[in-house]
Amino acid sequence: MITKNKQLVADFIETIWNQKQYEELCRFLHSNFEDHSLPPSMPSGADGLKLWINGLGNSFEHTTRIDEVIAEDDKVAIRVTMMLKHTGAWRGIAATGRTFGTGGFRIFRIKDGKIIEHRGLVDPTTIENAIKA
């Protein structure tokens, strides 16, 4: 089960975040999916995640690399590096074209072979400093 859960998360990152195949979200997300890392103004389910992904894609060309994976029972934690190119306005800052990386952590809970919960933290200070530099 742990190996399947790790593969599910790796496939989710590659398919959704890197290949931007957003139509595949239903393949990865449980019907009761809840994302605890989205801004409070967004719905916490799949619709909120779609809004977040699209918003990020409007501001950055991005690729996520999984640097480390830890899995136990129904949880998978990953340490990631995101490579970003600032191509559109982000938090009121016009596109700069700058390319940079930032680190983060993401924790997924799996139920019935799909992602039912997500918590994540990416370093926003690094992003802001890189595009304001």
Steps between C-alpha positions, in 0.01 A plus 500: 500500500779745589667448161168562320440816704848634420445428130159672507654818641794489256258452208280786631797739512619399153159492329331799662782736600763427237303388194202726586244235408235651724227289341660205684427639849206262550737206452701612805253673734251327727142631476541640856838663428594790725803727455600665827767720342282714275425864584183540710327680211509181288288188536700225672402222256597413145350824364728706725802297395415562133476874569836495678675302227361726228595814695853377555523407131396853403791641703775242456630232271572235761645155546497304825775253587452251782821495705394269780205272581390361835193277521322328786156341511267733302733802490768610257728797574724651235770765499495685170689756300293718271672666206309814407515754219302815576288549187193684630387726782528346847373678811505830315852456362519514120680220314877524525609196299725394788566129550570359846432209732328469834451211737194366674325212667175325417308237696232284341252261660376218278163325522363238261799550268448876461620819669244609760703766684791731424703738710789693351749774567717669238734782603320820389785725622742345251248554221436862590870580549591338167250700297565828681880473472 
